[in-house]
Amino acid sequence: MRFRQVWILSIAFVVLATMGIGAMTRLTGSGLSIVEWKPLSGAIPPLNETEWSQEFLRYQEFPEFKSNPNVTLEDFKTIFWWEFTHRLIARSLIFVILIPFIFLVLKKEATGRDLRKLILLLLMGAVQGALGWYMVKSGLVQVPRVSHFRLMVHFIWASLIIAYLARWLREENTNPQCKQTSSERLFLRVLGGLCLGQMALGALVAGSRAGYIYNTFPKFGDTWWPQKFLIFPTLTENLLYNQINLQLFHRLGAWLMVIAAVYALIKRYYLIGSLIFLQFVLGILTLVLMVPPPVATLHQLCGVVLFFVLRYEEHPLSVVRGCPLPNATER
């Protein structure tokens, strides 16, 4: 594997790690522990008891603490470290991106195309940071809970960064001997769109806490269809705010993905089919176990890995369908 490929994969791994820690931060109720956005100075945590007390006092000014005033300083430190770690890993991306690029420049191997891709990636990362703070701000109000729409946008933008990296990696790994048919390309793209839509629905389910209702599968309680489909006065409210409907739509999307997995296995896309079935099982476990943070995080990360594989369009052909990757001499 060439240096460029390792570099791109390293960036993707750090993005994936950031998303995993972000999921654990949300699931442990830690996402509103840091009430300020300091892109530079925020990289340094409190270093002594005085600074911890000052940070805790700032936290006490906001509704989350006022809704649960029994939180102690030690409790606060626990939730603080989850959010701080999430932000710190996200900040580390700048070094994972730039240091290898500087190495390529010094070796005179960097190209104009590399620079353009790098600038776009940095811009996407900056937007992601702003979206993260935009999401957190929605929870620093009367109701200490972030908007599930803003959570979805934050998550989907990170997934698009993953897709961008997958495409970049594929361009570095193109094998002219492994060409896709038009039907194969259409299948991968449609399935990629379905996967992205399913992840968006999953984010809405997570943000609205719809995973804590109807914790049975495959039925909704004792019935095959939810009984309270329309509980709000308008259609828009029922589609976007009704937790029951959001869970229903996510379940229906999961069954569509299973059908696609069967087709993928028939067509010998074994990695894709296996990831979909794993994602399906993790989703069921997340639901029936009432959203345990480790399982729910794995469920999310499996979806992101699946999306990465789908966007890396050569990957299922070269690895799953027996088409060899080019070696250095072939290049």
N, C-alpha and C positions, 0 to 999 in steps of 0.2 A: 504494500500500500504506500502510495507516495505521500510526501510531506503535506501537499495541499489537501489531500483527502483526509488525512489525520486532523489537520487544522479545522476543516469544515465540520467533521464529526465531533471534534472537541467542543466547538461552539454549540452544536445541536445538543450535546450531552449537558452542557451547563444550562442551556435554556430549559431542557427537560427537568433538570434538578431544581431550577427555580420554580417551575410549575408544580413540582411535587411538594416542595416546602411551602409554596403558596397554598396548596390544597390543605395541608396539615394545619397551616396557620388559620385558615377559615374554619376548618372542622373542629379545632380546639378553642374557637372563640377568641382568637388572639389578634385578629386583623385590625382592631381599633385601638390597640394599646399605644401606638405611637401617633400622636395627634398633630404632628408637624411634618412638613416635607422639606428636608434640608439635603439637597443632592450631594453636597460636598461634606459639610460638617456632620451630617447625619451618619457618616460612615464610622464615626467613633462613638462607642457606647458609653454610658455612665461609668466613670472610673473609680468613684469612691462613694461613700454613703451619702454625702451631701448632694452629689449630682443625682444619685438615685432618688433621694427625697424630692428634689426639684422636678424630676421627670414624673414622679408619682403625683405631685401636686398639680402639674399640668393635666394629667389624665383625669384627676378628680373634678376638673372644671366641666367635663363633658357628660352627656346623658348616659353613656354606658355605665360609668361609675355610680351616677345618681340612681340608676335603676337597680344597682346591686352594691350598696354601700358597705357590705361586709368584706369586700376585697381588701386583703392586707398587702403590705409592701412585698412580702415574699410571693404572694399570689401574682402580684403585678409583674415581678421579675420573670416569672415563668412565661406569662403570655408575651411580655416584652421581647424575650429572646427568640420566640418563634417569628415574630414580625421582623425583628432586626436581622435575623439570619436570612429570611426571605429577601429583604432589601440588599443585604450585603452580597449574597450570591449574584443577584441581578447586577449590582455594581461591578462585580468581578468580571463580567462579560467584556467590559472595555479592554481589559488586559488580555483576555483570551483572544480577542479579535485583533488588537493592534500589535502585540509583541511578535507573533508569528509573521504578520505582514511586514513589520520592520526588518525581520530576518530575511524575507524574500527580497525586499528592496536592497539590503546590503549585499545580497548574492546576485543582484541584478536580474532576478527572475520574476519580479513583479511586472504586470502588464497594465495597460490602461483599462482593460476590462476588469481586472482585479480591483483597481481603484474605484471604478464606478460601482461595482457590486459592494465594495466595502462601505462606501458613502451611503448607499441605499440601506444597507444593513444597520449602520449606525443611526440613520434617521428613523428607521423602524423601531430600534431600541429606545430612542429618545421619546417617541410617541407612546411606546408601551409604558414607560415610566410615568409620563403625564396621565395616561389612562388609569394607571394604578392609583395615583393620588386622587384623581377625579372620582374613582370608585370609593375610596376611603372617605372622602368628604361627604358623600351621601349618607354615611352612618354617623357623622358627627353632628347630628341634628336632634330634634325631639325624640325620634324613634331610633335607638342605637342599632340599626341594621342597614347594611349597604343595599343599594338598589340592585335587584337581580338583573336588571337590564344592563347596568354599568358593569356588573360582574361578568356578564356574558360577553360584552364588548372587550373587556380586558383579557379574558380567556381566549376568545377567538382571535384577537390580534396576535397573541403569543403563538397560537396554532398556525397563523399565516406566516410568522417568522420561521417556524419549523418547516412549513411548506417551501418557503423561499430557499432555505438551506438544503432541503432535499433536491430541489431543482438544480441548485448550484453544484451539489455533489454529483448528480447525474451527468451534468455537462463535463465534469472532470473525469468521468468514468464511462464515457460512451464507447460501446463496442459495435463497430460497423457490421459485424457478423450477426448481430442479434437485432433484427428489425421487427417491429410489431406490425400486425395487421391493423387495418382501420377498426375492425370490431373489437380487438383487444384494447386499443387506445380508448375507444368509446366506453368500454366496460370500466376501465380504470378511472376515467374521468367522471363518469356518472356515479360510480361507487365512492370516489373521493368527495363529490358534492354531497352525497347522502351521508357520508361519515361526518363531514363538517356540520351539516344540518343537525345531525344527531348529537354532536358535541355541544352545539348551541342550545339545543333543548335540554341537555344534561346540565348545562350551566344555569339555565333558568330554573330547573328543578332544584339544583343545589342552593341557588341564591334565595329562592322563595321557601326553602325548607319543605318542599313537597315530598321529599323522600321519607319523611317521618309519618306519613299517613298511608293507609292501605299497605301495611308491611306483610303482605301475603302474595304468593305467586303460585300459579298463573292467575288466580282469581283476585278480584277486588273485594276482600273480605269473603262474604259467602256467595257473591254473584260474579258472573263473567264480565259485567259491565258496570262502571260506577253509577251510583244511584243519584248523585247530586251534580249532574253535568252542568246545570244552569242555576247558579246561586246568586249571581249579580244581575242588576237590572239591564245591562247592555251587553251586546255580543262582544264588543272589544274587551270589556272587563273580564268576561268569562274566558276569552281566549288567552289573555295576557296575565291575568292576576289570579285566576282560579287554580289553586294548587292541584286539585283533583284532575283537571283537564291537562295541566302541564305534565303530570305523571302519566296520564293516559297517552298523550302524544309521544312521550319518550318511550313508553312501552311499545306502541305501534311501530315506531321507528326501529326499535330493537328487533322486532320480528321481521321487518323488511331486510335488515342487515343479515339476519340468519338465512333468509332465502338467498340473498346474494352470496353468502358464504358457501352454501350448497353448490351454487353455480360455479363459484371460484374453484372449489375442489374438483368438480367435474372437468373443468378446464385446466387442471393441474397447477393452479395458483395456490399451492399448499400453505405457504407462509401467510398469505392474506386470509385464507379460510380459517386457519388455525387461530390467528389473532382475533378474528371476529367471534369465534366460538368462546375463546378465553374471555373476551370483553363481555359477552353475553352472560357467562357464568359469574363473573365478578359483579356484574350489575344485579343479578338475582341475589347474590350474597349480601351486597350492600343494602338491598331493600329489606330482605327478610331478617337480617341481623340488626336492623334499625341504624344503619349508617355508622358502622365503626370506622374511625378515621383511617387506620392503615388500609383496610379493604377498599374504602371509598377512594382513597388516593391512588391505589393500584388500578382501580377501575378507570379513573381519569387518565392516568399515564398510559395505560394500554391503548386507550382511544387515540392519544397523541402519537404513540409509536405506529399504530395502524395508519394514521393519516400521513405520517412521514414516509412509510413504505409505499403507500398508494401514490404519493406525489413523486417519489423516486421511481419513475415509470420503468426504468430498465431493471430495477432490482428483482422483481418477481420473475422476470425472464431469465436473468443471469444466474440467480441462486436457486430458485424454485424449479425452474423448467429446464435446468441443465445446460444453459448457454454459458460457456466459460468467460471469465473476465480477461481482458487483454493484459499481457505482462509488459514489463518495461521495454523489452526488445521490440514488441509489436508496435510500440509508439514511436 
